[in-house]
């Protein structure tokens, strides 16, 4: 009688192309280099004001986190992340430093968790990442904002960009967990032909065009900073490069959005600016309980704290103006 497959709980950054792509790399890596008899259970994680993990969430035989904050749970088996704000407390950071499992990895120098995970799995575990080269390349382009210009970033011409739009904005909670195993096996051009992707894609492309019009109405640019408040527009999943497409001379953008689960302040920098970036946005957002990367970061508050989010966004915008 065959043994039952191992049950693996995989936590990932939800509504994020890098979170989904790094999960797909982990799925294929684990099956090929650790053990093939595994059943994955996916849990998408969203940055919120409260602590994201509770003990009972780690219910797998093994538990993994990719592209999301660290947990000091003794039941956490694998961890890969590249965010500057990966640790919720100094104690968590110290816990990671003392880990001797050889299965927890962190490097904030990487633009994407997808490439970081692929590199670690290849160098330390002998994983052949070549079949996923397209996915790894686009994970790095999308999460690292490595587009040649704002027009390309907003145009959504490539299959990877269309898939990213669906992953980040489709109003279906279980969609990304359904797509991750297929991303581990299929080319991106094939992914966007899947029925579960196609049924969301056209409405989301229309929504994208609508968001452009909303930005033209809502966004203002002053002192090198684009400020916008989309909290009344059900527009949390907008394209983050629109501010620089509309205001190419801007250095930073600060925006407010709202959803049933959070009020959010998004802070970003223009990937194409020739101006020096004088602020570390992760450190700036950490002062308000948020975090991220040096060039892009965010703050999540409770959905009832919208007024507070608006105050924080205005204060940050004023600090960033030159």
N, C-alpha and C positions, 0 to 999 in steps of 0.2 A: 504493500500500500504506500503510495507516494505521500511524502510529507507535505503539510499545508504550506503555501507560500508565505513568506514573511510579509507582515503588514507594515508599510512605511507611510507615515504622515509627513507630507511635504508642505511647509508653509512658504508662501512666496508673496512678493509685492504685487497686490492685485491691481487691475486696471492699468497695467504698465507693460509695455512691450519687453523691456529688459527683464522684468520679473517673470514673464511667461517664457521668454527665450532661454533664460538661465535655468528655469525649471525643466525645459525640454532637454537641454544639455545634460542636466543632472540625471534625468530619467534614463537617457541612453547610456550615459557613463555608468550608472549603477547597474543596469542590466548586463552590460558588456564586461565590466571589470570587477564588480563586487559579487553579485549573484543574480542569476536570471529569474529565479523563482520568487518574484516580488509582486505584491499588489499595492499600487499607489493610491493614496487618498490625499486629495489636494485641498488646502485651505488658503484662500486669498486673504491677505492682511492689508488693512488700510491704516495709515497714520491717524491717530486720534489723540485727544487730550489726555486720556487715561492710559494706564499701562496696557500694552496690547496683549500680553499673554497671561493666562491663568493655568495653574498646575494640571487641571483635568484636560486641557487641550492637547497635551503630549501623550496621546493614547495609542501610539503605534508601538510595534516591536522595536522599530527604530524611528527617530524623528529628525527631520532636517529642516533648515531654514535657508532660503536663498534670497539675496537682494532685499533683506529686511533686517531689522535690529536684532541684536544679540539677546539671548536668554541664558541665565545661569542655571536653568533647570537641570538637575542631574539626568533627566531623561532625554536631553538634547544630544543627538549623536553626531550630526553633520551641520556645519554652518559655513556659508560663503557670503561675504558682503564687501562692498567697496565705498560705502557712504562715510563721509567724515564723521557724521553724527550717528555712528553705529551703536554706541553704548549709552544706555539710559542713565547710568550712574558710574562713578569711579569704581564702585565695587564690581560692577559687571566687567569693566575693562580689566581690572585686576584678576578676576576669575578667568577671563579669556587668556591672559598672559600666563597663568599657571596651568592651563590645560595641556595635558600630555597625550591626548588621544591620537593626535596626528590626523584628525578629521575636521578641524575647525580652522578656517582660513580668512584672513582679512588683509586687504591692500587698498587704501583709498587713492592710490596713484592711478588705478585703472579707471577708464571712462565708463565701462560697463561691467556689470557682474557676469554677463554672458561670456565675454572674452576672458575675464579673470578665472571663472570656473573651468572653461575649456583649457586654459593654459595650465592650471594646477592639476586637473585630471590627467592631462597629457604627460606633464613632467614628473609627477609623483606616483601615478597609478598606471602609466602605460596606455592610457586611453587614446584611441585614434579619432581625433576630432575632425579629420578631413571631410567626412561625409556631411558635416554640419558647418562647413566653412562659410556658406552663404548666410546662414542664420547668425553665426558669430559675427561676421562682418557687419551685417545690418543692425545687430544689437549694439555694436560699438558706434555705428553712425547715428542711430536714433537716440540712444541714451547720452552719447557724448556730443550731440548737436554738430556732427561733422558734415553738414551739408555745404555745398559750395556757396550758396546764397539763400536769402530769405524766400525768394520766389520758388526755389526748389522745395524748401521745407514746407511751404504753405500749399504748393501745387498738388502734392500727394499723387505724383505720377507713377511711382514704383509699387509693385505688389507688396513689398514689405511695409511701405507707408500706409497703404490701404488696410493691410492687416492690423497695423498698429492702431489705426483709427477705430477699427472694430473692437480690438482688445481694450482700448482705453475708454470708449464711450458707449458701447452697446448696452442697452438697459436689460441685461439678462444675467442674473447673478451666477448661474452655473456655467456660463459660456466658456470662460477662460480655462477652468479645469477640464472641460471637454476638448478644448483645442490643444492643450499642452502635449498629450501623448502623440497627437498627429503632427505637431511641429517637430517632434523628435525624429520623424520618419519622412515627411513630405517636403518637397521644394516649396518655396513661398508662392510661386505663381500658381501652384496647385491648391495651396491653402485657401486662396481667395475665391476659388471656384466651388468650395464646399457649400452645401445648402445652408448650413448653420451660420456661415459667414456671409454668403450672398444676400440672405434675407435682411441682414442689418446694414449692408454696405451702402446701398443706394439712399435709404433714408438718412444715413449718417453723413454722406457726401452733401446732401441737401442741407442738413443741419450745419455743416461746416461753412457752406456759403452764407447761411443765415448768420452765423457767428461773426463772419467778416463784416456784415452790415451792422451788427450790434456793436462791434468794436469801433467802427467809424462813428457811431453815435455816443458811445460811453467813454471812450479813451481820450485822455488829454496828455500832452507832453509838455513838461516844464523842467528846466534845469537838467536836461539829459535823462529824465525819468518819465516813463509812461505810467500813468495811474489809471486804473479802471475798476469799476465795481459792477460785477455781474450777479450779485447775490439775489436779485429779483428775476433773473432770466433763465434759471434751470440750465446753467451753462458751465458746470464744473469741468467737463471733459473737453474743453476747447483746445485748439492748437496753440501751443505756448510761443510759437514764433510769429504769430500775427502782429503783436505790438511792434516788432522790428521791421516787418513787412510794410506796415503803415507809417512808421516813424523810423526810417533807417538811420537817422542821426542819434537816436536814443542810445544810452549806455545801459540803462537798467529798466526793468518793469516791475511794478508792484500791483497786484490785483486781489480783489476779494470775490469769493464765490461761496455758494451755500448749497447744501444737500441735506437730506433727512438725517444723515449720520454725523455731519460736521459743518462748522463754518471754517473756511480756509483762507489763509493769506499766502499767496504765491509770490515769490521774489526771484527774479531772474536777471541774467545779464545778456547782452547782445553778442552772439558768437562772432559777428562780423565787424564789430566796432574796432576802430584803430585807436580809440582812447584807452588809456591805462585803467585797469580795474583796481580801484583803491580800497575795496571792501571785500572781506570774506563773508559771503552771504550765509553760509552755514553757521558761522560764529555769531553773526547778527541775529539770525532766527533762534539760535539756542538761548538767547537772552529772554525770549518769550515762550520757551518750552518747545520750540521746533527744531529744525535742523535740515541736513541734506548735504550738499556739496558746496565748494567755495564759489562756484559760478551759478548755482541754482539751488534754491532751498524753499522751505515752506513751513507754515505753522498751522496746526490743526487745533481747533477749539470745539467745545460742545456746540451742537446746533442752536442752542438757546443763547449763545454768546456772540451773536452776529455783531451787535453794537461794539463789543470789545474788539472783535476782529477788524472792524472798520477803523477804530481808533489806532490800533497797532499798525495797520497798513498805512495810514496817513503819517504816523510818526516815522516809520521806516522810509517812506518816500521822501519825506523832508530831510532825513539824515543822508540819503543817497544823492540828493540834488547838489550840484556843484555851483 
